Amino acid sequence: MSRRAVPSRRLNDDAGIPMASSMQQKSKTSPLVSVGLVVLGVLLIVGYSYSRSGGFGGNKEISHLGEGASCTLEVQQAIPILQKVYGDSMRRVLHVGPATCSVVTKLLKEEDTEAWGAEPYDLEDADSSCKGLVRKGLVRVADIKFPLPYQPKSFSLVIVSDALDYLSPKYLNKTLPDLARVSRDGLVVFTGYPGQQRAKLSDLAKFGRPAKLRSASWWIRFFFQTGLEENETATKKFEQAASKRSYRPSCQIFHLSS
């Protein structure tokens, strides 16, 4: 049996063994690399958790919600804040927007709250719970490019989400005043931030056109041009209540007077 050759030089020889210095260097740097990777991993986890909780910005600096993001989900999260701001005006609410059944269902669970919904698109894929709301007349499909089938001041508060982003200024000129018409105490508008993707390509057939996400300054100018005034009192109350609850909206929220 052949014997394996043994190096003739000792480890403490002045010349050293080839690769010995690199092995020593590796043993010195490996702990640093490991520590760096651990720190990086912790930062990534913390950053992800913080962004999920609404961190890294409020109304004006936010992380994008990604494809298919929904301001209708934001409405559901904001209900406790809206109750603080509007008080008794939350007793009779109309929500207008896609997936309105989910908002109406949540509102109906609140004490002393009546709620209705107007769905701008079809309800072919609605679940049994949503179909039940339709049968009761609490939710109906209504093309918001035309006057809503409600009498003036039918509701104390009207909340709209994810619907106005798909309308051109031509229709917004008619739709916004009509939303204000059916409200008595105010109108709350939830819209996406520029840069957010509001619908998947597969949804374009349903919405008819891609979302046009406008800046806050664009909306403010448009409100003024259509004769709608911002409710500064409600806006300040909302900001204060949101701050106390550490709630940071992922959508733009505007409070308008009826």
N, C-alpha and C positions, 0 to 999 in steps of 0.2 A: 504494500500500500504506500503510495507516495505521500510525503509529508508536505504540508503547506509551508511556503517560504515565509520566514519571519524577518521583518526589517532589521538590518544590522545596526541602525542608529537608535540611540536612546531618546526618550521624549524630551529630556532636558539638554539635548545636544544644541550647541549654538546655532547650527544650521537649521534645526527644527525639522519637523515632518511637513512635506507639502500638504497644504490645506489645513494645517493645524491652526494657523492664524485666522483663517476664515471661519473655522469652527468656533474658535474663541469669540470672534466678533459676533457670530450668530447667537451664541449663548448670551452675549451681552445685550443684543438688540431685540431678541425674541420677546422678553418680558415687556419691553416698551411697546412693541407691536400689539401684543395681547391686550395691554392696558388701553391702548388707543382704540382697538376694535370694540372693547367693552364700553368705553365712554361713548363712542359713536353709536353703538346699539342703544344705549340708554337715551341719548339725545333723540334718536329717531323715534323711539317708543313714546317719550314724553311729548315730542312735537306732534306725533299722530294723535295722541289722546287729547292734547290741548286744542288741536284744530277741530277734532270731533265735537268738543264741548263748546265750540263757538269762539275759541280764542283767536289771536292774531288779527284783531280788528273788530270794529262794530259796524255801524251803518255804512261807513265809507271805505273801510279796509277789511276785506273778508277773504276767506279762502273760497275758491269757486266750488260749487256744489257738484260739478261734473255733469255728464250727459244725463238728461232725463230728470234733472233736479226740479223740485216742485215747490212753489210758494204756497200751494194748498196745504202741504204738510206744515209749513211755517205758520199758517193760520191756526192750526190745531194747537201748536205749541204756544201761541200768543194769546189764547183765550183767557187764561187767568189774568194776564196783563190788561187786556181789553176790558175785562170786568172791573178792574180797579179804576180804569180811566173813565168808562162810560156809565158805570153803576146801573141804574134802572133802565137805561137805554139798551142794555143787553137783554132785556126781557122779550123782545120781539125782533128777531134778526133774520135777514135774508142774506144768504151766501150765494154769490154768482161765480161760477168757474168750474173747470174740469174736476171730476171726483168730488162733486159737492155732497154726495151721499155721506162720505166719511166725515165731513165737517158738520153736517146736519145731525148725524148720529151722535157725535161728541157733544154738540150744543144741547141736544135734548136730554143728555144725562145731567146737565147742570140744573140746579134748583131754580124754580120760577123762571124758566127760559123756554120760549116758543121759538121754533126755527123752521125756516123754509129754504129751499134751494132751487136755483135755476142752472141747469146744465146746458152749456152752449153747444155741446156736441151729442152724438148719439149715445144711447145706453144699451147697445146690443149685448155687451159683455157684462152687464150689471149682475151682481150676485143677488141672492134671494132677499137679503136685507134691504138692498137698494130698491129692488122691485116692489117691496112692501111699502117703502116710503112714497114711491110713485103712485101706487094704488090708493094710498091715503090722501094724495094730492099735496103732500108736503114737498115733493120734488117734481119738477117738470122740465122738459126740454124746451129751451127758448132761444131762438136766434137773437143774440144781443145786438145785432146790427139794426134791429127794428125795435120799436117801443115794447117794453116788457108788459105782459098781460096783468098788470096790477094797477090799482087806483093810486092817485097821489098820496104820499105819506102813509102808505100801507104798513110800513115797517119803521120801527124806531131807529134801527141802524142797518146799513147795507155794507157788506164786506165783499170785495171782489178780488180774486186772485187768479193768476195765470191765464186770464182771458184777454185783457187789454193788450198784452204783448203781441198778440196775433192780429190786431186790427190796425189798419192804416189810418192816418190822420183824418181821412175823409169820413170814416165811420166813427172814429173816436169823437168827432165833433157832435155826433148825435147820441152816441151811447153814454158818454159820461154825464151829460145833462139829464138823460133819462134815468140813470141810476140815482142821481141826486133827487129827481122828481119823486121817486117812490119811497124816499127816506125822510124821516121827520127830524132826527137829531144829528145825523151825520153820515158820512161815507168814508170808509177806510179802504185804501187801495194798496194791494201787495203786488209789486212788480219785480222782475229780475234785474240784476246788475248787468251792465254792459260787459261782455266777455263770458257770461254764463251760457251754457247750452241748455235751452229750455225743452227741446224735444228731440227724440231720436228720428233718424231719417224715416224709419218705418211709420212714424206717427204723422208725417207731413200730409198723407192722404186724409187723415182725420181733421187736422187743424187747417188744411187748405193752403198754408204758407208757413215759411219758417218764422220764428219769433223775431221781432224787431225790438231789441233791448235798448232802452233809452237811459240817458243819464238823469240825475236828479234835477239838474238845471233845465233840461229839456222839458221834463214833466211840469216843473213849476211855471215855466213860460206858457206851456199849453193850458194849464189850469187857469191862468190869468186871462188868456185869450178866449177861453170858453165861458168866462164869467164865474168860475168857481174859486172860492176863497179857501185858503188853508186855515184850519182850525188850530191856531197857535197854542191855545190853552190845552187842547187835547194832546198836541204834539209834545209839549213840555211834561205833561203828566205821564205820558207813555214813556218818555225817556227816563224820568225819575223812577217809575215803577220797574222798568226793565233793569235799571242800574242796581236797584235793591235786590233783585232776584238773580243778578249776574247773567241776565238774558241778553244775548247779542244776536240780533236778527241776521239771517243770511239772505234776506230780500229787502228791497227798499219798501218802506211803509210810509204812506201819506195819509194824513187826516184832513178831511175836507168838510166844510160846512154845507148843510143841505141848501 
